């Protein structure tokens, strides 16, 4: 997936979104705005230039105050201009209310107000543009960090790897060399030095940088432009690659691919480089050892590994930065400098950061200043060295995050400490790629874990260490990205400060309504509240709110959301036993609402919810009755807790018309539903239709174990284009349905059966990509569940297995009803659900004792039959023992 430009970012504000809206104003839809189109074009041109500079500044370290102030003002200006355009577009084209003269008058008035506002905005933009020129900011936005290359290293060592004979590899063959090392070691600086020394010898050359999530089309286009000096007239990567290969054929070229993050990107880029015998060279820089090796086609001799500096080299780098190149450190400063360098651990960037701080002081020869810096570094280290060391490392890690990843990290600051953050929520709130958060996990900035519910269905969640959360909140405050409020008085005392994202985390659960009249928050775009009694949102004047997250609230009157025309994400969770959640009578004005999640008692569901054009994610309380006409909800991709037993027959049939659905979560609560033959037939018809289209995840739960469900679903048939990846049926079926054998794309399966026969085991074994299997069966063959050698060949990817274990059987026989486990080489986790025929396990007063009995038996079993693939982990998850 290519790097996506976030519509909102900590470094650029809403510049990307704003430029798109300015282009819309200049389009045909607003052709009658002749009086302001010229001014809008001026804004678009100026802001495009400023946006490019903001993007460059996002990579610049150590900005001076003048540059930082200009960046902050332009970023905030982008918010203000977008608010103005949003208000105008809503008033002119966002509502169908009023016809004829009334609508005409409203439109004329809105255009007149826009013209006046545009003039004011134009003045602000001109002032910002003049400051940019006056401050000469265009020349200061270098993307390369001020990391000085390791003094031990000269470009000659890498040049030798590129140009000299190594082992028996011919020099004239295309050679790829990788420079690998963690962030801040100076890989880019070294690569640039090598490039500058070698480029005169090559007719074709290019130096291109790769983002963590690269836009391959743009990367390839930049590569072509640097090599040939010409633009690209096609947008298809394959055509670009073919054209570039043709151009480079029989030519000698030098290419540097800087900051490569994954081998998959290299697999695409390398296709552009023909393997001629003209002595062409490619140099890669990466932080990942495996990527470095893969790029060199696993010739490890062509991997150059950068290391931290030793003491002497650290001193040389430090002194040259503080005192100037070639100047030595005078005797009084030797002792504090050695102690400072000890804290830097040989990391060039850390050394340069401290050296730059000292060099920026008015008097570098002041020993007091050096001791002050030393004291600042060591004050916490004296009591807890790891704490201060980690703070420095975390801050360094944050500094080197790409700006779009920084934005996602900062957004986590909206959540209080120790809050379990669901991944799906965070992705939707940020309008970001899931991979961005995976990158934060890989960098250990956030922790990912699985939260299991009672049915062994997992949810991916994040949590943040308190030290990292402190860093996030601190950085977010510096960037005016968000504000965390733990005192209601703060809201009314910071009016001049335009907070765009506000998190209300009030420990004493004070009533907001009493203070709200003084809290005018028209600029807030994201509001999170935790544990508040929020009687009315109307008092907060949330005109431009985009994201509203209300967690653990007591009193909820949400009727004002009907006027929040920019709202795209709404999550509401009430306290257990609290008042009923009040929604507005109509929601048709929420044209941009994409995600709606309600947890709690709902007074009613507005009839026009079926007319929301952008709604893609919907989760309502179990048992909610939908208005007829859900077939109109074509944009839906996910429906959670849909109860077909509460819907009309027409709506159950209409469910099958939502062909864009990727995930469907069914929850049947009404016992009488099993007797409604027409409803059952309509439900399984809809499921059959959805599975044959785009449905990837299907979850079904019923409170009643009736064979009628099996009879109704048995005739199901799925087309060859079925893409179902997850099937979780908490519906007790007598036996495995015959259609399961056709689910060739199934990765996760969770199913309850009355009888698991040998034929059913063979069917499960025949699912080629199944990786996670949970089977709860009342009866299994006498010999148990057997995985034979042939089974492993058909089911090679199983990593997680879950089954039920009878405690009485273990106590009397010491036997686990599972055989052939050694034929599942990729098995990593085993969940064992304990049961007791005398009473449900969850009510057994001696459950801890039972666990003590079962654990050694099961542990011994896996040590004997699967000694390397599975090891026991001593913890209890819900009613299950986990072996991983």
Buried (B, 14 or more C-beta within 10 A) or exposed (E): EBBBBBBBBBBBBBBBBBBEBBEBBBEEEBEEBEEBBEBBBBBBEBBBEBBBBBBBBBBBBBBEEBBBEBBBBBBBBBBBBBBBBBBBBBBBEBBEEEEEEEBEEBBEEBBEBBBEBBEEBBEBBEEBBEBBEEBEBEEBBEEEBBBBBBBEBBBEEBBBBBBEEBEEEEEEEBBBBBBBBBBBBBBBBBBBBBBEBBBEEBEBBBBBBBBBBBBBBBBBBBBBBBBBEEEBEEEEBEEBBBBBEEBBEEBBBBBBBBBBBBBEBBEBBBBBBBEBEBBBBBBBBBBBBEBBBBBBEEBEEBBBEBEBBEEEBBBBBBBBBBBEEEEEBEEEBEEBBBBBBBBBBBBBBBBBBBBBBBEEBEEBEEEEBBBBBBEEBBEBBEEEEEEBBBBBBBBBBBBBBBBBBBBBBBBBBBBBEEBEBBBBBBBBBBBBBEBBBBBBBBBEBBEBEEEBEEBBBBBBBBBBBEEBBBBBBEBBBEBBBBBBBEEBEBBEEEEEEBBBBBBBBBEEBBBBBEBBEEBBBEBBBBBBBBBBBBBBBEBBBBBBBBBBBBBBBBBBBBBBBBBBBBBBBBBBBBBEEBBBBBBBEEBBBBBBBBBBBBBBBBEBBBBBBBBBEEBBBBBBBBEBBBBBBBBBBEBBBBBBBBBBBBBBBEBBBBBBBBEBBBBBBBBBBBEEBBEBEEBBBBBBBBBBBBBBBBBBBBBBBBEBBBEEBBEBBBEBEBEEEBBBBBBBBBBBBBBBBBBBBBBBBBBBBBBBBBBBBEEBBBBBBBBEBBBBBBBBBBEBBEEEBBBBEEBBEBBBBBBBBBBBBBBEBBEEEEBBBBBBBBBBEEBBBBBBBBBBEEEEBEEBEEBEEBBEBBBEBBBEBBEEBBEEBBEBEEEEEEBBBBBB
